[in-house]
Amino acid sequence: LQQLAEHAERDGNPPPVRVYCFGGDAVAQASYDLAWRALKPKYLFNGYGPTETVVTPLLWKARAGDACGAAYMPIGTLLGNRSGYILDGQLNLLPVGVAGELYLGGEGVARGYLERPALTAERFVPDPFGAPGSRLYRSGDLTRGRADGVVDYLGRVDHQVKIRGFRIELGEIEARLPEHPAVREAVVVAQPGAVGQQLVGYVVAQEPAVEDSPEAQAECRAQLKTALRERLPEYMVPSHLLFLARMPLTPNGKLDRKGLPQPDASLLQQVYVAPRSDLEQQVAGIWAEVLQLQQVGLDDNFFELGGHSLLATQVIGRLRERLHLEVPIKSMFTAETLGEFCHGVETLKAESAPVEDALAKSLEALKRLSADELEKLIS
């Protein structure tokens, strides 16, 4: 939605679509306002629902002029034979306007998780308001009810997060990092970045010297990302890995997540090697725009700087618009650096040049034909 709206606003040419339906991730108020402004739809539908409750127990249908009313677009009202409650930690109903965890019941609630009885018992609980034997699913989502029955989404109750539509258990990543011999301690959090929510890993290395050496950090960072990719899907590999001498602690000795430093993408860039050719400068400019950085050098890696698959598609789209080249999206993932990516683009451009020249010559020859000659050629 965000990318489509940005494209429409930039070109001033919204697609002729009256209704947009979406779900799977929270829609920030800024994105909601941009969608109305740039796409000019008649309706926006926001569907909400975990897999455990068969996708869409709640839906919000917004008309032009409907205010978002919160930091995120509302998730709406219940559909069909569903039930939903906003409860506190003791399963007590909370009044309108008070934040609590959303519990979902009625039709569509799953039986549980296959061969995971402990997790099933934790997430599926008896329904204190329903018929005997009925159950509720703990969504883990922090919500609050409005007087008109609409539910506002406020965020996650626990450390399970959603990024780009993927539900991610931060603890699973935290458990994988210390499996590498170079790691003594690790924490993973989701933080807002210049290009949206991103995973950030904080590492205390076994060797204290790593924290003071940029070269050692770069080598260790590459090793850790390689190890994570062997064990986890790409969307669970942190965009940034930062090295700390020690983890910040609260006065009572617990981890202080709020005390973790924000990542600075510029500090993760390699020693700056300026683009040389016109093509390298154009591609570097596109990378910098998409990643919202001042500059990108030839030795920089797109994903090390916070890039991900959705941003990679933006790069490919802008190359198509500006250079009129169909660059395969796979090249964004196989190229280790900007320089390597540019080399591939240069090769593609050279291969397409003879075809373009032949087409131009054919068009020029057609222009020189008379009307009778064209008619004869067509017939």
Secondary structure, 3 states (H helix, E strand, C coil): CHHHHHHHHHHCCCCCCCEEEEECCCCEHHHHHHHHHHHCCCEEEEEECCHHHCCCCEEEEEECCCCCCCCECCCEEECCCEEEEEECCCCCECCCCCCEEEEEEECCCCCCCCCCHHHHHHHEEECCCCCCCCEEEEEEEEEEECCCCCEEEEEECCCEEEECCEEEEHHHHHHHHHHCCCEEEEEEEEEEECCEEEEEEEEEECCHHHHHCHHHHHHHHHHHHHHHHHHCCHHHCCCEEEECCCCCECCCCCECHHHCCCCCHHHHCCCCCCCCCHHHHHHHHHHHHHHCCCCCCCCCCCCCCCCCHHHHHHHHHHHHHHHCCCCCCHHHHHCCCHHHHHHHHHHHHHHHHHHHHHHHHHHHHHHCCCHHHHHHHHC
